[in-house]
């Protein structure tokens, strides 16, 4: 009887254990099913744009920056080396894109940019350009970057030196700004300006744009060329100027042998004209006597009323 009871007790315990295990498995399955249902019920998170900031991971936030910043051979052309030299009268073609901007919760972008062209002394040589980027992005615009082009023309009368293009971009949403300066080398004429009216770099030659003659000696019947620059004249607020010039040739006794027709140069360019180039040509007669002669050059500033007279000697053998 005791053996039977013990056997029945063991059978009952085994059945209870199997029942408890089944109930435990059922409970775990129910919990797992519930967890799976909860996860699948949540909507998928939208793809985040690289420029959107995150409070949880500020270290991964992308900063506002200018990318693909290049000088091009034409407005829509190919990039050229940054050390390329330009000449007066040529056009500089600049290209860049904006990256790392912030996007609002409404998927909007708000940027403001400005480009400025400056000469070696910081003066504008071309009008500034600026604009705003205020757009709403579509889902496919995740990697979109605004494009900015700027094509300033170098003035024909620009001097040589390192010019620059200044760029400034502000992200209105993030409150951040990025600025940079692109150097541009210009191989223009270098003339030392002055605070008063003066003639610079006067030189004699045997032909137009010919070699400079350290000792200007000519023969009867020769052609004489002379070139020079006028600088130091005053300009009005609108960069307008008014410069008069005339020249004559006198002999050793001071007698006038020849007089050039007076010239009056006026203008009001956007970029201030700091110097004026000038040339004269003199055809010598076959019977002109040998001796020393002098070119008397007079210049007058119509804005300030100042004037200056310079003398340059040459010989005929």
Backbone as numpy.savetxt, mean C-alpha at the origin, in Angstrom:
# Nx Ny Nz CAx CAy CAz Cx Cy Cz
-35.72 -86.53 54.87 -36.55 -85.32 54.87 -35.70 -84.08 54.87
-34.66 -84.06 55.71 -33.76 -82.90 55.77 -33.00 -82.74 54.47
-32.63 -83.90 53.88 -31.91 -83.85 52.60 -32.81 -83.27 51.52
-34.09 -83.68 51.54 -35.04 -83.17 50.54 -35.23 -81.66 50.69
-35.40 -81.25 51.98 -35.60 -79.82 52.22 -34.38 -79.00 51.77
-33.20 -79.57 52.08 -31.98 -78.86 51.70 -31.87 -78.78 50.19
-32.26 -79.84 49.51 -32.20 -79.86 48.05 -33.19 -78.85 47.48
-34.44 -78.80 48.05 -35.44 -77.85 47.59 -34.97 -76.42 47.83
-34.29 -76.22 48.98 -33.81 -74.89 49.33 -32.76 -74.42 48.32
-31.87 -75.38 47.95 -30.83 -75.01 46.98 -31.47 -74.70 45.63
-32.47 -75.50 45.22 -33.15 -75.23 43.95 -33.85 -73.88 43.97
-34.44 -73.51 45.10 -35.16 -72.22 45.20 -34.20 -71.04 45.14
-33.07 -71.19 45.82 -32.04 -70.12 45.82 -31.49 -69.92 44.42
-31.27 -71.02 43.70 -30.74 -70.89 42.33 -31.75 -70.20 41.44
-33.04 -70.54 41.59 -34.07 -69.91 40.78 -34.18 -68.43 41.10
-34.08 -68.12 42.42 -34.16 -66.69 42.80 -32.98 -65.89 42.26
-31.82 -66.56 42.30 -30.61 -65.90 41.80 -30.74 -65.63 40.31
-31.28 -66.66 39.55 -31.47 -66.47 38.12 -32.50 -65.37 37.86
-33.53 -65.30 38.67 -34.56 -64.29 38.51 -34.01 -62.89 38.80
-33.20 -62.80 39.84 -32.60 -61.49 40.19 -31.65 -61.03 39.10
-30.88 -61.98 38.56 -29.95 -61.62 37.48 -30.71 -61.15 36.26
-31.82 -61.82 35.95 -32.64 -61.42 34.80 -33.21 -60.03 35.00
-33.72 -59.77 36.26 -34.26 -58.45 36.54 -33.18 -57.38 36.47
-31.96 -57.72 36.94 -30.85 -56.75 36.86 -30.49 -56.47 35.42
-30.44 -57.52 34.58 -30.13 -57.32 33.17 -31.20 -56.49 32.50
-32.46 -56.73 32.86 -33.55 -55.97 32.29 -33.45 -54.50 32.67
-33.05 -54.25 33.92 -32.91 -52.88 34.39 -31.78 -52.17 33.66
-30.64 -52.87 33.48 -29.52 -52.27 32.75 -29.90 -51.98 31.31
-30.64 -52.89 30.69 -31.07 -52.70 29.33 -32.01 -51.51 29.22
-32.90 -51.37 30.22 -33.84 -50.26 30.21 -33.10 -48.93 30.35
-32.09 -48.91 31.24 -31.30 -47.69 31.39 -30.55 -47.37 30.12
-29.95 -48.39 29.48 -29.22 -48.17 28.25 -30.14 -47.67 27.15
-31.33 -48.25 27.05 -32.28 -47.80 26.04 -32.70 -46.37 26.28
-32.90 -46.05 27.56 -33.29 -44.68 27.87 -32.19 -43.69 27.53
-30.94 -44.06 27.81 -29.82 -43.18 27.49 -29.71 -43.00 25.99
-29.88 -44.07 25.25 -29.80 -43.99 23.80 -30.92 -43.11 23.26
-32.08 -43.20 23.81 -33.20 -42.39 23.36 -32.96 -40.91 23.66
-32.34 -40.63 24.83 -32.07 -39.24 25.19 -31.05 -38.62 24.24
-29.99 -39.37 23.93 -28.96 -38.84 23.04 -29.50 -38.61 21.64
-30.25 -39.53 21.11 -30.75 -39.39 19.75 -31.80 -38.31 19.64
-32.42 -37.94 20.78 -33.44 -36.90 20.74 -32.84 -35.49 20.67
-31.52 -35.29 21.03 -30.89 -33.98 20.98 -30.56 -33.59 19.54
-30.80 -32.32 19.11 -30.47 -31.90 17.74 -28.95 -31.83 17.56
-28.50 -32.08 16.33 -27.06 -32.03 16.03 -26.56 -30.60 16.17
-25.35 -30.41 16.78 -24.78 -29.07 16.96 -24.36 -28.51 15.61
-24.63 -27.21 15.34 -24.23 -26.61 14.06 -22.71 -26.53 13.95
-22.23 -26.63 12.72 -20.78 -26.55 12.51 -20.32 -25.14 12.86
-19.29 -25.06 13.70 -18.80 -23.76 14.15 -17.79 -23.20 13.15
-17.85 -21.88 12.88 -16.89 -21.23 12.00 -15.62 -20.96 12.77
-14.47 -21.00 12.10 -13.20 -20.81 12.80 -13.11 -19.46 13.49
-13.83 -18.44 12.96 -13.68 -17.09 13.51 -14.56 -16.83 14.72
-15.50 -17.76 15.04 -16.39 -17.53 16.17 -15.65 -17.84 17.45
-15.69 -16.92 18.40 -14.96 -17.10 19.65 -15.70 -18.06 20.56
-14.97 -18.68 21.48 -15.55 -19.62 22.43 -15.04 -19.27 23.81
-15.93 -19.07 24.78 -15.53 -18.75 26.14 -14.85 -19.93 26.81
-15.16 -21.16 26.36 -14.59 -22.34 26.98 -13.16 -22.57 26.54
-12.79 -22.05 25.34 -11.43 -22.31 24.84 -10.93 -21.08 24.10
-10.62 -20.01 24.85 -10.19 -18.77 24.23 -8.83 -18.92 23.56
-8.04 -19.89 24.00 -6.71 -20.07 23.42 -6.77 -20.50 21.97
-7.90 -21.12 21.56 -8.03 -21.58 20.18 -8.69 -20.54 19.27
-9.05 -19.36 19.82 -9.71 -18.33 19.03 -8.75 -17.77 17.99
-9.20 -17.66 16.75 -8.37 -17.17 15.66 -8.41 -15.65 15.65
-7.24 -15.02 15.54 -7.15 -13.58 15.59 -7.42 -12.97 14.22
-7.89 -11.74 14.23 -8.10 -10.98 13.00 -6.77 -10.81 12.30
-6.71 -11.11 11.01 -5.45 -11.05 10.28 -5.69 -10.79 8.80
-4.62 -10.35 8.13 -4.62 -10.15 6.68 -3.83 -11.29 6.05
-4.42 -11.96 5.09 -3.77 -13.09 4.45 -3.72 -12.88 2.94
-2.84 -13.63 2.30 -2.66 -13.53 0.84 -2.37 -12.09 0.41
-1.60 -11.40 1.22 -1.25 -10.00 0.95 -0.14 -9.97 -0.09
-0.45 -9.44 -1.30 0.49 -9.47 -2.41 0.41 -8.20 -3.24
1.51 -7.91 -3.94 1.52 -6.95 -5.04 1.35 -7.76 -6.31
0.50 -7.30 -7.23 0.20 -8.03 -8.45 0.73 -7.29 -9.67
0.89 -8.03 -10.78 1.36 -7.39 -12.01 0.23 -6.66 -12.75
-1.01 -6.90 -12.35 -2.17 -6.19 -12.87 -3.29 -6.37 -11.85
-4.43 -5.73 -12.07 -5.48 -5.77 -11.06 -5.90 -7.20 -10.71
-6.06 -8.05 -11.69 -6.45 -9.45 -11.45 -5.33 -10.40 -11.87
-4.09 -9.92 -11.79 -2.96 -10.69 -12.30 -2.31 -11.57 -11.27
-1.02 -11.82 -11.48 -0.24 -12.72 -10.64 0.63 -11.93 -9.67
0.98 -12.58 -8.57 1.82 -11.94 -7.56 3.22 -11.70 -8.10
3.80 -10.58 -7.70 5.17 -10.24 -8.09 6.02 -10.16 -6.82
7.34 -10.27 -6.95 8.20 -10.21 -5.76 8.00 -8.91 -5.00
7.99 -8.96 -3.67 7.78 -7.73 -2.88 8.88 -6.71 -3.05
10.07 -7.14 -3.51 11.18 -6.20 -3.70 11.16 -5.54 -5.08
10.10 -5.75 -5.86 9.99 -5.14 -7.19 10.05 -3.62 -7.10
10.79 -3.00 -8.02 10.90 -1.54 -8.07 9.94 -0.99 -9.13
9.30 0.13 -8.79 8.36 0.79 -9.69 8.94 2.09 -10.20
8.35 2.60 -11.28 8.76 3.87 -11.86 7.62 4.88 -11.75
7.92 6.17 -11.73 6.86 7.17 -11.72 5.92 6.96 -12.90
4.62 7.10 -12.65 3.62 6.89 -13.68 3.04 5.49 -13.70
3.68 4.54 -13.00 3.16 3.17 -12.96 2.09 3.03 -11.87
1.29 1.97 -11.98 0.23 1.71 -11.02 0.59 0.51 -10.15
0.38 0.65 -8.86 0.62 -0.44 -7.90 -0.69 -1.18 -7.70
-0.67 -2.48 -7.83 -1.88 -3.29 -7.63 -1.72 -4.13 -6.37
-2.52 -3.83 -5.35 -2.45 -4.52 -4.06 -3.67 -5.42 -3.88
-3.43 -6.60 -3.28 -4.51 -7.58 -3.05 -4.31 -8.18 -1.67
-5.42 -8.33 -0.92 -5.36 -9.08 0.34 -6.75 -9.55 0.72
-6.80 -10.50 1.66 -8.05 -11.02 2.20 -8.04 -10.90 3.71
-9.24 -10.91 4.30 -9.40 -10.73 5.75 -9.85 -12.05 6.36
-9.14 -12.45 7.41 -9.42 -13.73 8.06 -9.49 -13.53 9.58
-10.17 -14.45 10.25 -10.23 -14.41 11.70 -11.23 -13.42 12.25
-12.20 -12.99 11.45 -13.22 -12.06 11.91 -14.26 -12.80 12.76
-14.99 -12.05 13.55 -16.02 -12.64 14.41 -17.36 -12.66 13.69
-18.14 -13.68 13.95 -19.48 -13.83 13.36 -20.51 -13.77 14.49
-21.55 -12.97 14.31 -22.56 -12.81 15.35 -23.47 -14.04 15.41
-24.33 -14.08 16.41 -25.28 -15.19 16.54 -26.25 -15.22 15.37
-26.41 -14.09 14.71 -27.29 -14.03 13.53 -26.51 -14.28 12.24
-25.28 -14.79 12.38 -24.43 -15.12 11.22 -24.06 -13.88 10.40
-23.87 -12.74 11.07 -23.49 -11.52 10.36 -22.03 -11.17 10.64
-21.42 -10.48 9.65 -20.04 -10.01 9.74 -20.05 -8.49 9.60
-19.25 -7.81 10.41 -19.19 -6.35 10.34 -17.73 -5.90 10.41
-17.19 -5.55 9.24 -15.79 -5.13 9.14 -15.71 -3.75 8.50
-14.65 -3.03 8.84 -14.38 -1.73 8.24 -12.89 -1.69 7.87
-12.56 -1.29 6.62 -11.17 -1.29 6.19 -10.81 0.04 5.53
-9.49 0.32 5.50 -8.99 1.55 4.88 -7.59 1.30 4.34
-7.32 1.82 3.13 -5.99 1.74 2.54 -5.52 3.15 2.18
-4.24 3.43 2.44 -3.68 4.76 2.22 -2.34 4.64 1.51
-2.10 5.51 0.53 -0.84 5.53 -0.22 -0.02 6.72 0.26
1.23 6.47 0.69 2.08 7.51 1.27 3.46 7.53 0.60
4.03 8.74 0.51 5.39 8.87 -0.02 6.39 8.71 1.12
7.70 8.82 0.86 8.68 8.61 1.93 8.52 9.53 3.13
7.89 10.70 2.95 7.69 11.63 4.06 6.28 11.57 4.64
5.52 10.58 4.24 4.18 10.40 4.80 3.09 11.18 4.12
3.38 11.84 2.98 2.36 12.59 2.25 1.56 11.66 1.35
0.26 11.94 1.17 -0.58 11.15 0.28 -0.14 11.39 -1.17
0.07 10.31 -1.91 0.34 10.46 -3.34 -0.82 9.94 -4.19
-1.85 9.40 -3.52 -3.05 8.93 -4.21 -4.19 8.97 -3.19
-5.40 9.07 -3.67 -6.54 9.18 -2.75 -6.70 7.88 -1.94
-7.13 8.05 -0.68 -7.38 6.90 0.19 -8.58 6.10 -0.31
-8.62 4.86 0.10 -9.75 4.00 -0.26 -10.21 3.26 0.99
-11.51 3.13 1.17 -12.04 2.44 2.34 -13.42 1.89 2.06
-13.91 1.09 2.99 -15.23 0.51 2.82 -15.62 -0.33 4.02
-16.82 -0.89 3.94 -17.34 -1.74 5.01 -17.76 -3.08 4.42
-17.67 -4.10 5.24 -18.17 -5.43 4.91 -19.23 -5.76 5.95
-20.49 -5.69 5.55 -21.61 -5.94 6.46 -22.55 -6.91 5.76
-22.32 -8.19 5.96 -23.07 -9.22 5.23 -23.54 -10.31 6.19
-24.50 -11.07 5.71 -24.97 -12.25 6.43 -24.43 -13.49 5.73
-23.81 -14.38 6.49 -23.20 -15.57 5.91 -24.21 -16.70 5.76
-24.06 -17.45 4.69 -24.86 -18.65 4.46 -24.09 -19.86 5.01
-24.77 -21.00 5.17 -24.08 -22.18 5.70 -22.84 -22.57 4.90
-22.85 -22.35 3.60 -21.70 -22.73 2.78 -20.55 -21.72 2.84
-20.73 -20.62 3.60 -19.71 -19.58 3.69 -18.77 -19.77 4.87
-18.61 -21.00 5.32 -17.83 -21.27 6.53 -16.41 -20.74 6.42
-15.78 -20.86 5.25 -14.39 -20.45 5.07 -14.27 -19.19 4.21
-15.33 -18.42 4.12 -15.32 -17.23 3.27 -14.42 -16.14 3.85
-13.64 -15.48 2.97 -12.77 -14.38 3.39 -12.97 -13.20 2.45
-13.29 -12.02 2.98 -13.48 -10.84 2.13 -12.20 -10.50 1.36
-12.36 -9.97 0.15 -11.25 -9.58 -0.72 -11.22 -8.05 -0.84
-10.01 -7.50 -0.74 -9.83 -6.05 -0.91 -8.75 -5.82 -1.96
-9.02 -4.92 -2.90 -8.06 -4.52 -3.93 -7.86 -3.01 -3.86
-6.63 -2.59 -4.15 -6.30 -1.16 -4.12 -5.23 -0.92 -5.18
-5.47 0.05 -6.09 -4.55 0.28 -7.21 -4.17 1.76 -7.31
-3.27 2.22 -6.43 -2.84 3.62 -6.52 -1.82 3.82 -7.64
-1.92 4.96 -8.32 -0.96 5.31 -9.38 0.12 6.22 -8.83
1.37 5.91 -9.15 2.49 6.73 -8.72 2.53 7.98 -9.60
2.61 9.16 -9.03 2.62 10.39 -9.84 3.81 10.42 -10.80
3.61 11.07 -11.95 4.69 11.19 -12.92 5.88 11.96 -12.36
5.61 12.87 -11.44 6.67 13.69 -10.87 7.15 13.17 -9.51
6.88 11.91 -9.21 7.30 11.34 -7.93 8.82 11.20 -7.87
9.37 11.49 -6.73 10.79 11.30 -6.51 11.09 9.87 -6.11
12.36 9.52 -6.08 12.75 8.17 -5.69 12.70 7.97 -4.19
12.57 6.72 -3.77 12.56 6.40 -2.35 11.61 5.27 -2.02
11.45 5.02 -0.73 10.56 3.95 -0.26 9.19 4.52 0.06
8.24 4.22 -0.79 6.85 4.61 -0.57 6.17 3.49 0.23
4.92 3.66 0.59 4.24 2.63 1.36 2.74 2.69 1.16
2.11 1.55 1.41 0.65 1.46 1.43 0.26 0.99 2.83
-0.50 1.81 3.52 -0.93 1.49 4.87 -2.32 0.85 4.84
-2.46 -0.22 5.59 -3.73 -0.97 5.62 -4.22 -1.04 7.06
-5.51 -0.78 7.25 -6.12 -0.89 8.57 -7.48 -1.58 8.42
-7.72 -2.62 9.22 -8.99 -3.35 9.21 -9.49 -3.45 10.65
-10.76 -3.11 10.86 -11.36 -3.19 12.19 -12.56 -4.13 12.17
-12.60 -5.03 13.14 -13.74 -5.93 13.33 -14.67 -5.26 14.34
-15.80 -4.77 13.88 -16.72 -4.04 14.74 -17.35 -4.94 15.80
-17.51 -6.22 15.52 -18.12 -7.13 16.48 -17.15 -7.49 17.60
-15.90 -7.76 17.24 -14.91 -8.16 18.24 -14.23 -6.95 18.88
-14.32 -5.79 18.22 -13.64 -4.61 18.74 -12.14 -4.66 18.56
-11.67 -5.46 17.60 -10.23 -5.62 17.37 -9.83 -4.96 16.04
-8.56 -4.59 15.95 -8.03 -3.93 14.75 -6.69 -4.54 14.38
-6.46 -4.66 13.08 -5.15 -5.11 12.59 -4.66 -4.07 11.58
-3.37 -3.73 11.68 -2.78 -2.73 10.80 -1.44 -3.24 10.28
-1.07 -2.82 9.08 0.23 -3.17 8.52 0.61 -2.13 7.48
1.87 -2.17 7.05 2.38 -1.23 6.07 3.19 -2.00 5.04
2.87 -1.81 3.77 3.55 -2.51 2.68 4.54 -1.54 2.01
5.84 -1.79 2.08 6.81 -0.89 1.43 6.82 -1.06 -0.08
6.99 0.03 -0.80 7.04 0.02 -2.27 8.24 0.88 -2.71
9.17 0.28 -3.42 10.36 1.00 -3.87 10.07 1.69 -5.21
10.36 2.99 -5.28 10.15 3.77 -6.49 11.48 4.34 -6.96
11.83 4.07 -8.20 13.08 4.57 -8.77 12.83 5.89 -9.50
12.47 6.90 -8.78 12.23 8.21 -9.36 13.45 9.11 -9.20
13.36 10.29 -9.77 14.44 11.26 -9.67 14.52 11.79 -8.23
15.73 11.89 -7.73 15.93 12.39 -6.38 16.44 13.83 -6.45
15.62 14.74 -5.96 15.98 16.16 -5.96 15.86 16.67 -4.53
16.91 17.28 -4.04 16.87 17.86 -2.70 16.04 19.14 -2.73
14.95 19.13 -1.99 14.10 20.31 -1.95 14.69 21.36 -1.02
14.11 22.56 -1.04 14.62 23.66 -0.24 13.46 24.48 0.31
13.75 25.31 1.30 12.73 26.17 1.89 12.60 27.49 1.14
13.51 27.77 0.23 13.45 28.99 -0.56 13.72 28.65 -2.02
13.31 29.53 -2.91 13.40 29.29 -4.34 14.87 29.12 -4.76
15.14 28.03 -5.47 16.51 27.73 -5.85 16.53 26.82 -7.07
17.64 26.80 -7.80 17.86 25.90 -8.93 18.79 24.78 -8.48
18.43 23.55 -8.80 19.23 22.39 -8.39 19.70 21.62 -9.63
20.87 20.99 -9.47 21.40 20.00 -10.41 21.49 20.52 -11.86
21.94 21.74 -12.01 22.17 22.28 -13.36 23.38 21.59 -13.98
23.24 21.12 -15.21 24.35 20.45 -15.87 24.30 20.67 -17.37
25.49 20.78 -17.97 25.62 20.90 -19.42 25.85 19.52 -20.02
25.41 19.35 -21.28 25.67 18.11 -22.02 25.68 18.44 -23.52
26.16 17.49 -24.32 26.25 17.71 -25.77 25.00 17.24 -26.50
24.14 16.51 -25.81 22.90 16.06 -26.41 21.85 15.94 -25.32
20.61 15.83 -25.71 19.53 15.75 -24.74 19.69 14.50 -23.87
19.65 14.70 -22.57 19.83 13.62 -21.59 21.20 12.96 -21.75
22.17 13.69 -22.27 23.50 13.15 -22.46 24.32 13.18 -21.19
25.57 12.77 -21.31 26.46 12.70 -20.14 26.77 14.10 -19.63
26.87 14.18 -18.31 27.18 15.45 -17.65 28.62 15.86 -17.98
28.80 17.14 -18.36 30.13 17.65 -18.68 30.70 18.37 -17.46
31.74 17.79 -16.89 32.37 18.43 -15.74 33.03 19.74 -16.15
33.62 19.78 -17.36 34.24 20.99 -17.90 33.54 21.31 -19.22
32.50 22.15 -19.19 31.71 22.41 -20.40 32.45 23.29 -21.41
33.10 22.64 -22.37 33.83 23.32 -23.44 33.24 22.86 -24.76
32.90 23.82 -25.63 32.25 23.50 -26.89 33.00 24.16 -28.05
32.66 23.72 -29.27 33.21 24.32 -30.48 32.12 25.09 -31.20
32.52 26.05 -32.01 31.54 26.80 -32.81 30.74 25.82 -33.66
29.43 26.03 -33.74 28.56 25.14 -34.49 28.00 23.99 -33.68
28.45 23.82 -32.42 27.96 22.73 -31.56 26.54 23.01 -31.08
25.94 21.97 -30.59 24.63 22.05 -29.94 24.84 21.91 -28.44
24.34 22.85 -27.67 24.50 22.82 -26.22 23.15 22.51 -25.57
23.17 21.54 -24.66 21.99 21.21 -23.86 22.29 21.48 -22.40
21.29 21.94 -21.69 21.41 22.13 -20.24 20.10 21.70 -19.58
20.19 21.01 -18.46 19.00 20.58 -17.72 19.15 20.97 -16.26
18.03 21.17 -15.58 18.05 21.59 -14.18 16.68 21.39 -13.57
16.59 21.61 -12.26 15.35 21.51 -11.52 15.13 22.80 -10.74
13.88 23.22 -10.68 13.49 24.37 -9.86 12.72 23.85 -8.65
13.12 24.27 -7.47 12.44 23.81 -6.26 12.43 24.94 -5.23
11.75 24.71 -4.12 11.69 25.70 -3.06 10.59 26.74 -3.24
9.77 26.63 -4.29 8.65 27.55 -4.46 7.50 27.15 -3.53
6.62 28.08 -3.28 5.51 27.84 -2.35 4.29 27.33 -3.10
3.47 26.62 -2.36 2.22 26.09 -2.91 1.04 26.52 -2.05
-0.09 26.69 -2.68 -1.31 27.03 -1.94 -1.87 25.78 -1.28
-2.96 25.94 -0.56 -3.53 24.83 0.19 -3.98 23.69 -0.73
-4.35 24.01 -1.96 -4.78 22.98 -2.91 -3.63 22.44 -3.76
-2.40 22.68 -3.31 -1.18 22.24 -4.00 -0.91 22.98 -5.31
-1.62 24.06 -5.56 -1.37 24.82 -6.78 -0.06 25.61 -6.66
0.59 25.81 -7.80 1.86 26.54 -7.84 1.88 27.40 -9.11
2.82 28.35 -9.15 2.96 29.25 -10.29 4.43 29.68 -10.34
5.18 29.13 -11.29 6.61 29.39 -11.38 6.94 29.92 -12.77
7.62 31.04 -12.82 8.07 31.65 -14.07 9.58 31.49 -14.20
10.07 31.36 -15.43 11.52 31.25 -15.65 11.88 31.87 -17.00
13.08 32.42 -17.07 13.62 32.89 -18.34 15.14 32.77 -18.26
15.78 32.68 -19.43 17.23 32.50 -19.49 17.80 33.32 -20.64
19.05 33.69 -20.48 19.78 34.42 -21.53 21.24 34.01 -21.48
21.96 34.33 -22.57 23.39 34.04 -22.65 24.14 35.36 -22.82
25.14 35.59 -21.98 25.95 36.79 -22.07 27.41 36.41 -22.30
28.18 37.32 -22.90 29.60 37.06 -23.11 30.41 37.55 -21.91
31.74 37.52 -22.07 32.60 37.90 -20.96 32.44 39.35 -20.55
31.99 40.22 -21.46 31.79 41.64 -21.16 30.39 41.93 -20.63
29.55 40.90 -20.51 28.21 41.09 -19.98 27.18 41.45 -21.03
27.58 41.43 -22.29 26.64 41.75 -23.36 25.74 40.56 -23.66
24.44 40.80 -23.77 23.50 39.72 -24.04 23.64 39.25 -25.49
23.89 37.95 -25.64 24.06 37.35 -26.97 22.77 36.67 -27.45
21.99 36.15 -26.50 20.78 35.42 -26.88 19.84 35.38 -25.68
18.55 35.43 -25.92 17.54 35.36 -24.86 16.50 34.29 -25.21
16.21 33.42 -24.25 15.20 32.38 -24.42 13.82 32.95 -24.11
12.82 32.39 -24.71 11.46 32.83 -24.45 11.06 32.47 -23.02
10.51 33.40 -22.25 10.10 33.11 -20.86 9.05 32.00 -20.82
9.08 31.24 -19.74 8.10 30.16 -19.53 7.38 30.36 -18.21
6.11 29.99 -18.19 5.31 30.08 -16.97 4.65 28.72 -16.74
5.00 28.08 -15.64 4.48 26.75 -15.32 3.51 26.85 -14.16
2.27 26.38 -14.39 1.25 26.40 -13.35 0.59 25.03 -13.24
0.03 24.73 -12.07 -0.66 23.47 -11.89 -1.22 23.35 -10.48
-2.07 22.36 -10.28 -2.62 22.07 -8.94 -2.88 20.56 -8.84
-1.83 19.75 -8.78 -1.98 18.30 -8.73 -2.44 17.82 -7.35
-2.97 16.59 -7.31 -3.35 16.00 -6.03 -2.13 15.82 -5.14
-1.07 15.25 -5.74 0.19 15.08 -5.01 1.05 16.31 -5.23
1.54 16.95 -4.18 2.30 18.20 -4.35 3.53 18.01 -5.25
3.68 18.92 -6.18 4.84 18.89 -7.09 5.94 19.70 -6.44
6.93 19.03 -5.91 7.96 19.67 -5.10 9.09 20.25 -5.93
9.18 19.87 -7.19 10.21 20.41 -8.08 9.74 20.33 -9.52
10.29 21.21 -10.34 9.94 21.25 -11.75 11.20 21.00 -12.59
11.14 20.06 -13.53 12.29 19.84 -14.41 12.27 20.83 -15.57
13.42 21.19 -16.05 13.50 22.13 -17.17 14.73 21.83 -18.01
14.65 22.21 -19.31 15.76 22.02 -20.24 15.86 23.23 -21.15
17.07 23.53 -21.60 17.27 24.54 -22.62 18.24 23.99 -23.66
18.10 24.46 -24.89 19.00 24.06 -25.98 19.49 25.32 -26.71
20.77 25.31 -27.01 21.39 26.46 -27.68 22.22 25.96 -28.86
21.89 26.43 -30.07 22.65 26.07 -31.27 23.67 27.17 -31.56
24.95 26.86 -31.47 26.00 27.85 -31.68 26.22 28.12 -33.16
26.42 29.39 -33.49 26.75 29.76 -34.86 28.17 29.29 -35.20
28.37 29.10 -36.49 29.71 28.68 -36.93 30.75 29.79 -36.74
30.30 31.03 -36.72 31.23 32.15 -36.61 31.25 32.80 -35.22
30.72 32.11 -34.20 30.73 32.68 -32.86 32.16 32.76 -32.33
32.55 33.86 -31.76 33.94 34.00 -31.28 34.22 33.08 -30.11
35.42 32.56 -30.00 35.78 31.77 -28.82 35.85 32.66 -27.59
35.72 32.03 -26.43 35.78 32.78 -25.18 34.85 32.19 -24.14
34.69 32.93 -23.07 33.84 32.50 -21.95 32.45 33.11 -22.08
31.44 32.30 -21.81 30.05 32.73 -21.88 29.33 32.25 -20.62
28.18 32.86 -20.36 27.44 32.53 -19.14 25.95 32.44 -19.45
25.33 31.38 -18.93 23.87 31.27 -18.97 23.34 31.91 -17.70
22.51 32.94 -17.87 21.88 33.62 -16.73 20.44 33.11 -16.63
20.15 32.46 -15.53 18.84 31.83 -15.34 18.09 32.55 -14.21
16.90 33.04 -14.52 16.08 33.73 -13.53 14.78 32.94 -13.33
14.41 32.77 -12.07 13.15 32.09 -11.73 12.38 32.95 -10.74
11.06 32.89 -10.85 10.20 33.68 -9.97 9.03 32.84 -9.49
8.73 32.95 -8.19 7.62 32.23 -7.58 6.41 33.15 -7.56
5.37 32.80 -8.35 4.18 33.62 -8.42 3.32 33.57 -7.19
3.49 32.56 -6.33 2.69 32.45 -5.11 3.27 33.32 -4.00
4.57 33.20 -3.77 5.20 33.98 -2.69 5.77 35.30 -3.17
5.98 35.43 -4.49 6.56 36.65 -5.01 8.08 36.69 -4.95
8.72 35.64 -4.49 10.18 35.61 -4.40 10.79 35.30 -5.77
12.06 35.63 -5.94 12.75 35.33 -7.18 14.20 34.98 -6.88
14.86 34.36 -7.84 16.26 33.96 -7.69 16.94 34.00 -9.05
18.23 34.29 -9.05 19.02 34.35 -10.28 20.28 33.49 -10.10
20.54 32.61 -11.05 21.71 31.74 -11.02 22.50 31.92 -12.32
23.82 31.72 -12.25 24.70 31.87 -13.41 25.56 30.61 -13.58
25.68 30.16 -14.84 26.44 28.95 -15.16 27.30 29.21 -16.39
28.60 29.04 -16.25 29.55 29.41 -17.31 29.96 28.22 -18.18
30.27 28.50 -19.43 30.84 27.52 -20.36 31.81 28.25 -21.28
32.61 27.49 -22.00 33.60 28.09 -22.90 33.44 27.59 -24.32
33.82 28.46 -25.25 33.88 28.09 -26.68 35.32 28.24 -27.11
35.86 27.18 -27.66 37.27 27.21 -28.06 37.41 27.48 -29.55
